[in-house]
Amino acid sequence: MRTLLIGGGHSAYFAANAIREIDPDGKLIIIEFTSEKVTVLSKTFPFAEVILQGIDEVEDYIRNNGSILDAVIAATESDALNLRYCKIAKENAIPLTIAIINNPLNLEIFLKEGIRYIINPYSLISIELSELLDSPAHILFKSPKTRILLASVKVSDSETLAELKNELTRDENVSAIFASRSGEVTNLLREFDVGGRLYLIGEEESVKKLLKKVRR
């Protein structure tokens, strides 16, 4: 896979490491705007081709190399630039266009511009807090490419437990793993008990339907 990563800040650093791990034999090109960061990135990521480009030159690079790029990941420290580069990538029919946003409040702007794949690093804050504070029910993960959800539900009483077991027996689109208060894990329905936590994975509508019943 031939991936263009734009940016040299914290988001780009973690993205570059992830890309290397996911696609070790692929070609990674990193674009950065300052010579100092280009030097650092070249030493940090010797497996990548690191290029110095002006902010206004990146769009021409995407246009000129669009036919050989499989993915463009905009991970600069400016959401305005990230949006700008994603739009150019879309216009040039890059198969995969991804934005890593800096401000969660800008998510809707990207969506309105038709950017489908958006990574919001701050979304993990609410997820981790929900788990640590033992929230009754919340969504842990939603697949950006498929209609799959992963959710967490606290089994707080026998009525909730009975309803969950009933729904899981009837709905083949949802699977569940139960974690007891002592940390034991099972996927056997008969071993689910009050006080533990249930992790649901399955088709989006089915999981949401089950969560709605639990939240009533």
N, C-alpha and C positions, 0 to 999 in steps of 0.2 A: 504494500500500500504506500502511496506517495502522499505525505501529509505536510501541509503548510501551517505552521504555528506562528501567529503574529503576536509579539510582545516578549518582554524579558523580565517581568516582575514576578511576584510570588505565584500568581495563578499559572503563569506560563511555565514556571519552574516545575510545579507539581504535574502539569499537563505533559511536559516533556518526559518526565520520569514514567508516567503512566503509559504514554505512547510506546516508549522503549520496551516496557514490560509486556504490553499487549501485542505489539508487532515488532519483535526484535530484528526481523529481517527486512523490515520496511525502510523506506527513505523518508527521513525527517528533515525538513527545511525550517529554520527559525529566522524570522525577520525581526530586527530590533533597530531602534532609531538613533542610538548613541554608540560611538565607537568604544567607549569604556565598557558598556554592557556587552557589546559584541565580543570583546576580548574575554570577559569573564565567562560568557555563555559558551564560547568555543572551548575553553578549558574544562568547564563543568560538564558539557555534553559533547565529547570528542566524536561520538557516533553521528552527530547531526551536522548538516551544512548550515552555518550561521552567516547571514547576509546583513550588511548595513544598508538600510534604505531610509529615505526621507519619508515623513508622514504622507506626503502627497504622491509618492512614487509607488506605494504599495498597490494601489488600484491598477496601475499599469502592469505591475508584476503579475497580478492575478489574471488580468486579461491576456497577457502574452504567454502565460504558462497554464492557462485553464484546461487545455486539452490533455495535459499530462498529470493534473492533480486529481487525487481521489477525495481529498478532504481539506477543508480550510477551517482552522480553529482560531477565532479572534479572541485573544486573551490579554489585550493591552490594559493599562490602568485607567482607560477612558471608555465609558460605555458609548459615548458618541462615536468614537473611532471604531469600536467593536461593531456597532450597528452599521456604520458606513461600509466596513469591509465585508460584512456578512451579506449586505445587499448586492455588492459588486460580485461576490462569489455566486450568489443565486442567479444574477443576471447572466453570468457566464457558465451556467449549468454545471457547476461543480457538484458531483454526486452527493456530498455530505458537507453541510455548512453548520458549524457549531459556534455558539457564543458563550463565553464565560463572563457573566456580568459582575460588576462591582457593587452596584446598588440594587437591592431587591425591589425597590419601588419602580425600577425601570423595566421590570419584567413585562408588563402589559404593553409597553411601547414596542418591544421586540416582537411580541406576539402579533400586534396589529400590523407590523411590517412584514408579516409572513415568515418570520424566523421560527422554524419549528423546534429545533433542538437548542435548548438554553440550559446552561448549568448555573445554578444558584448555590454557591458554597454555603451561604448563610442559612439555607433551608435545614441544614443539619442541626442548628441550634434548637429549633422547636422540637425536632424529633428526639434528640438526646434528652432534652428537659422533660418531655412527655414520658419517656421511659423511666428516667430517674425519679420523677415526681409521681410515678405510678398512675398516669392518666387512665381513665376508664376505657377509652378507645381512641385510636388515632391511626392514620396512614403512615407507614414507614417508608414506602417506596412505590413509585409509579413508573413503570417502564415507558420511556419516551418513544419506543418503536412499536410496542404491542400494547394491547389493552389488558395488561396484567398489573394487579395491585398486591402489595404486601402490607398487611395491617396487624395491629396489636390490640388485643382485648383483655381487660382484667376480668377474671371470673369472680365477681364479688359476692354472689349469692346463689342459692340452689335454683332459683327461678331462671336466672340468667344462664346457668349451666345447662339446665334442661332445654331451654330454647336453642342454645348453641348446638347441642348434640342433635336435636331434632332437625335443625336446618342443615347441618353437615351430613346427616344421613340421607337427606332428600336431594341435596344439590351436589352433583358430580363435578361442577365447575370450580369448586373450592376445596383445597386441602388444608389440613391443620396440624400444627405441632404444639404440644402443651408443655409448658415449663412450670414445675411445681415451686412452691415457696422455698423448698430445700435445694432447688437447682436441678432436679431430675427432669429428664426430657423424654417424652413419649409421643407417638402418633396413634396410640390405641385409644379409641373413643371411651372405652369403659374405664380407663385410668385417669381421665380428666376429672379434676376435683375443684371445689371452691377454694379460692385464695391464690390460685396460680394465675398464669398468664398464657393466653392462647395466641399463636401467631398464624394468621390466615394468609394464604396465597391462592390467587385464582383470577378468573375473568372479572374485569373491573365492575361490571354491573352486579354480578352475584355477590362480590365482597361488599360493595356499598349497600346492597339490600340487607345483608346480614348485619352490618354495622348500624344501619338505621333501626333495626329491630332492637339491638342491644342498647342504643342510646335513648330509646323512648322512656 
